[in-house]
Amino acid sequence: MRKYILLLWVALLAGSCNNKIDFGPDEGVSYRDHQNVPMGYADKSDWTLDGKWNKQEVKLFADDLKVKVNSQPAGNVFDLGFFPNPVEAGGQATLLYRTALTSARLHLVFVDKKYKVLNRLDVPAAVGGRYGSQLLLELPTSKFADKGVYRLYYVFYNSDNTLYYKGHGDFKVGM
């Protein structure tokens, strides 16, 4: 009987591990100061075009968008970034991007390490000038705890439900 209970416990533990985000080495965040200047480690998987998303990631957008997020992207976005990173608890951060897509929208989903949705935002994607567009993001302590690491998923799309670009980036709150 103990053997079966132990096997059940191990199976439940292994199953729950699959529902957690692997942020990567060194907390998995790309450190940036308030002027977007790199401050050390940079996670190469953050703030770039993602490939195929897993079931949990696809599910994050299923209720809000009709866009097939695992389809082939039809547009391009450049110079994505998030600063400062880490961001002060209860503070603001800036999402920076550059695109020539004139009719795009930007859908953001903020999650914790267990894919729990903390915030959603859907805005028109601005076509920025030479230095790109900046979107100011509020990160209230009621949703983003101090010393936590979080993930921001982004999808650029249009009203015809065409996927232009998608990806993720990790950020830390507090030092």
C-alpha positions as CSV (number, residue, x, y, z in Angstrom):
1,M,0.0,0.0,0.0
2,R,2.8,2.4,0.8
3,K,4.3,1.7,-2.6
4,Y,1.1,2.8,-4.4
5,I,0.8,5.9,-2.2
6,L,4.4,6.9,-2.9
7,L,3.9,6.3,-6.7
8,L,0.7,8.4,-6.6
9,W,2.5,11.2,-4.8
10,V,5.4,11.2,-7.2
11,A,3.0,11.2,-10.2
12,L,1.1,14.1,-8.8
13,L,4.3,16.0,-8.1
14,A,5.6,15.4,-11.6
15,G,2.3,16.5,-13.1
16,S,2.2,19.7,-11.2
17,C,5.8,20.5,-12.3
18,N,4.7,20.6,-15.9
19,N,2.4,23.5,-15.1
20,K,5.2,25.8,-14.0
21,I,7.2,28.2,-16.2
22,D,10.9,27.5,-16.6
23,F,12.2,31.1,-16.7
24,G,15.7,29.9,-17.6
25,P,19.1,30.4,-15.9
26,D,19.9,33.3,-13.6
27,E,16.2,34.0,-12.9
28,G,15.6,34.2,-16.7
29,V,15.3,38.0,-16.8
30,S,17.2,40.4,-19.0
31,Y,18.4,43.2,-16.7
32,R,17.9,46.8,-17.9
33,D,18.1,50.1,-16.2
34,H,15.6,53.0,-16.4
35,Q,17.1,54.2,-19.7
36,N,16.9,50.6,-21.2
37,V,20.7,50.1,-20.9
38,P,21.7,46.4,-20.3
39,M,22.9,45.7,-16.8
40,G,24.4,42.2,-17.1
41,Y,22.7,38.9,-18.0
42,A,20.4,38.9,-21.0
43,D,18.0,36.0,-21.6
44,K,18.1,35.3,-25.4
45,S,14.7,33.7,-25.4
46,D,13.0,36.8,-24.1
47,W,11.6,39.7,-26.2
48,T,11.8,37.9,-29.5
49,L,9.6,35.8,-31.8
50,D,8.5,32.6,-30.2
51,G,8.0,29.3,-32.0
52,K,5.1,27.0,-31.1
53,W,3.5,27.6,-27.8
54,N,2.5,24.8,-25.4
55,K,-1.2,24.1,-24.4
56,Q,-1.1,26.4,-21.3
57,E,0.3,29.2,-23.4
58,V,-2.3,28.8,-26.2
59,K,-5.1,28.7,-23.6
60,L,-4.0,32.1,-22.2
61,F,-5.4,33.7,-25.4
62,A,-8.2,31.3,-26.3
63,D,-11.0,33.3,-24.6
64,D,-9.9,36.7,-25.7
65,L,-8.6,36.3,-29.3
66,K,-9.7,34.4,-32.3
67,V,-6.2,34.5,-33.6
68,K,-4.5,31.1,-34.1
69,V,-1.4,31.9,-32.0
70,N,0.5,28.9,-33.4
71,S,0.1,29.9,-37.0
72,Q,2.8,31.4,-39.1
73,P,3.4,35.1,-38.3
74,A,2.6,37.5,-41.1
75,G,4.4,40.6,-39.9
76,N,7.4,41.7,-38.0
77,V,8.2,43.6,-34.8
78,F,11.7,44.8,-33.9
79,D,13.6,46.0,-30.9
80,L,11.3,44.5,-28.3
81,G,12.3,45.3,-24.7
82,F,11.0,45.9,-21.2
83,F,12.6,48.3,-18.8
84,P,13.5,48.8,-16.0
85,N,14.1,45.1,-15.2
86,P,13.8,44.5,-12.4
87,V,11.0,47.0,-11.8
88,E,10.3,48.5,-8.5
89,A,7.4,47.0,-6.5
90,G,4.2,48.9,-7.3
91,G,6.0,50.8,-10.1
92,Q,5.8,51.2,-13.8
93,A,7.7,49.6,-16.6
94,T,8.0,50.4,-20.3
95,L,7.4,47.9,-23.1
96,L,9.4,49.1,-26.1
97,Y,8.8,47.9,-29.7
98,R,9.2,49.0,-33.3
99,T,6.9,48.1,-36.1
100,A,5.6,49.3,-39.4
101,L,2.3,47.4,-39.0
102,T,-0.3,50.2,-39.3
103,S,-3.4,48.2,-38.4
104,A,-2.1,46.0,-35.7
105,R,-3.3,45.5,-32.2
106,L,-1.3,44.3,-29.2
107,H,-2.7,41.8,-26.7
108,L,-0.7,41.3,-23.5
109,V,-1.2,38.7,-20.8
110,F,0.8,38.8,-17.6
111,V,1.2,35.5,-15.7
112,D,2.9,34.2,-12.6
113,K,5.2,31.1,-12.6
114,K,2.1,28.8,-12.6
115,Y,0.5,30.5,-15.6
116,K,-2.1,32.2,-13.4
117,V,-3.3,35.3,-15.3
118,L,-2.6,38.5,-13.3
119,N,-3.5,41.1,-15.9
120,R,-4.6,41.5,-19.5
121,L,-4.4,44.4,-21.8
122,D,-5.4,45.0,-25.4
123,V,-4.4,48.2,-27.2
124,P,-3.7,49.5,-30.7
125,A,-0.1,48.9,-31.6
126,A,1.4,52.3,-32.3
127,V,3.7,52.8,-35.3
128,G,6.6,54.5,-33.6
129,G,9.2,56.8,-35.1
130,R,12.9,56.2,-35.3
131,Y,13.1,55.0,-31.7
132,G,9.9,52.9,-31.7
133,S,6.8,52.9,-29.6
134,Q,6.6,52.8,-25.8
135,L,3.8,51.5,-23.8
136,L,3.8,52.4,-20.1
137,L,2.7,49.4,-17.9
138,E,1.4,49.7,-14.4
139,L,2.5,46.8,-12.1
140,P,0.5,47.2,-8.8
141,T,1.6,45.3,-5.7
142,S,-1.9,43.9,-5.5
143,K,-1.0,41.7,-8.5
144,F,2.7,41.7,-8.7
145,A,4.5,40.8,-5.4
146,D,7.9,42.1,-4.5
147,K,10.7,39.7,-5.3
148,G,8.6,37.8,-7.8
149,V,9.5,36.8,-11.3
150,Y,6.7,37.0,-13.9
151,R,6.1,36.4,-17.6
152,L,4.5,38.8,-20.1
153,Y,3.1,37.2,-23.3
154,Y,2.5,39.4,-26.3
155,V,0.6,38.9,-29.5
156,F,0.5,41.4,-32.4
157,Y,-2.5,40.8,-34.6
158,N,-5.1,42.6,-36.8
159,S,-8.9,42.7,-37.0
160,D,-8.9,39.9,-39.5
161,N,-7.4,37.7,-36.8
162,T,-4.1,37.4,-38.6
163,L,-1.1,36.7,-36.4
164,Y,1.7,39.3,-37.0
165,Y,4.1,38.4,-34.2
166,K,4.1,36.7,-30.8
167,G,6.5,36.1,-28.0
168,H,7.2,36.4,-24.3
169,G,9.5,38.1,-21.9
170,D,10.3,37.6,-18.2
171,F,10.6,40.3,-15.6
172,K,11.3,40.6,-12.0
173,V,9.6,42.9,-9.4
174,G,11.9,44.3,-6.7
175,M,15.6,43.8,-6.1
